């Protein structure tokens, strides 16, 4: 199975689905939170070979709420939260790989 980053055009939210082809990935994307209300033609699909290794039999989508998946998404595909909130960042398993957390920490030290 191949990993594809999918999302709706002009929207921040993205997810990763596993499929044999880009067309099948676009179809699967319609059933994810990232694309559930999107018009089929507005779903963007991009191949992400670095994430292929995270496929497990029966796995359709990587889960942001799963610590292992979140670390992989942040580390391998540069996923990040749209907005940094220190209390949430402190408990995040992927914070050491996260550009948003790093930017937030730099900004907070500059303000002092």
Steps between C-alpha positions, in 0.01 A plus 500: 500500500607853428459803727323809369454836671147616430311818577254750362629783280557823695451328838764438768393154615671201342518129569680196361318208344639176364390387155625329186451807277444875527144455375422249772662734754272786386199273542611394851561864591127572470449292816758683712444799728736704283288460186155387609314803362723558198398474140683206344680731254624725785687219674876530456710184501878489533719193521709468819745208460664570838177393671460170312685318779223585749242293318366199688256248363150644512618853582324756283598831664768629736346633821605837643381390845733197495841602644702278266313623194527864614877474541530348152273765345695785657847355453462349151237722335529832686147488635427755772219658695352809345549695823738433789364492854769445760288280727415269210854509359654399831305173496552428131707193411634669184598840639875441463451463122239776461567825318196669653619421853851618415366828356278548803793453737716747302222760497431460872869553590521807274201658675670483841 
